[in-house]
Amino acid sequence: MPLNFEQKKAVVAEVAEVASGAYSAIAAEYHGLTVEKMTVLRVKAREAGVYVRVVKNSLARRAVEGTDFECMQEGMVGPLVLAFSQSDPGSAARVIKDFVKENKQLEVKLISIGGKLLPPEDIDVLAKMPTYDQAISMLMAVMKAPVEKLARTINEVPGKLVRTLAAIRDAKEAA
């Protein structure tokens, strides 16, 4: 059933709103996937905080106008499913990459992050990006390391003194 003008405007507005707040986007060709497999993809995406939508290419092009994903417009050809990362830059890439392992029919066509169009092979690079919590953890580990090293160094001075005095005491007791 074709969409009327108002429904098309609603779809464009919804996708544009999601795209304006997304960190990264992936467009993949889904030709040959069954409805059940697409439902599995949507469930996995929802769990990971990824917005997945099949949209007509003409509507998708209008939706990404004025966003960081405008660079994807020319490549939007064929039956595409759009995935937008809403929680962290790599979440959509992780979901799509995991799904492609089991379903070879899904083929990544476009990847965009920060207004740059990446080749489809870079999905692995994007999928390996840390989540927000992982990035904070890594930052805290880097910030904590010098303080820990300083504390160990300062603690070593009295420790070495105690070991030296114990060695002298043992030497006097043995004599």
C-alpha positions, -999 to +999 in steps of 0.1 A: +000+000+000+016+033-011+021+061+014+002+093+010+019+127+012+013+132+049+027+097+057+057+104+036+063+137+055+060+118+088+085+092+077+110+119+066+106+138+098+111+107+119+142+096+101+156+132+100+151+135+138+169+102+144+197+111+119+203+145+135+211+129+169+229+097+156+266+091+159+270+069+128+249+054+101+251+022+080+231+015+049+229-022+039+213-040+010+188-066+024+178-083-009+170-119-002+163-116+036+131-131+049+107-112+071+117-134+101+154-126+096+146-088+094+126-091+126+156-107+143+178-078+131+153-053+144+151-070+178+189-071+181+192-035+170+166-023+195+185-041+223+217-023+213+201+012+210+202+012+172+174+026+151+168+004+120+144+014+093+136+004+057+128+036+039+123+045+002+156+059-011+140+092-022+126+097+013+159+087+029+178+112+008+155+140+020+157+128+056+195+130+057+197+164+041+214+188+065+228+161+088+262+145+091+249+117+068+243+139+038+273+123+022+254+090+019+228+104-005+245+095-038+250+058-027+213+053-017+204+029-045+185-004-043+167-020-014+184-005+017+179-008+054+193+022+074+208+017+108+216+047+130+238+044+162+221+063+189+241+052+220+277+051+207+294+053+173+301+016+170+268+001+181+252-001+146+283-015+131+285-042+158+248-052+153+252-053+115+285-071+116+272-098+139+240-102+118+261-105+086+280-135+101+248-155+101+230-139+071+252-133+041+223-118+021+228-085+041+255-066+023+269-033+037+269-006+011+275+027+029+290+037+063+291+073+076+305+087+108+312+124+115+302+136+081+326+112+063+317+084+040+338+052+048+342+022+026+321-008+035+352-028+045+357-004+075+327-019+093+352-038+114+371-007+124+338+010+134+326-021+153+357-022+174+352+014+186+347+014+224+313+022+239+310+053+261+315+033+293+346+016+279+361+049+267+356+064+301+372+033+317+402+036+294+405+073+301+404+067+339+430+040+337+453+063+318+447+091+344+451+067+373+484+051+362+508+080+371+492+084+406+495+047+413+532+047+401+539+077+424+523+060+454+543+028+448+575+049+444+569+068+476+560+036+495+592+019+483+615+043+502+603+032+537+600-004+525+636-004+514+647+012+547+628-015+567+644-043+545+679-028+550+674-026+588+661-062+589+692-073+569+715-055+594+696-070+623+699-105+608+736-100+601+742-089+638+722-118+652+741-143+630+775-129+642 
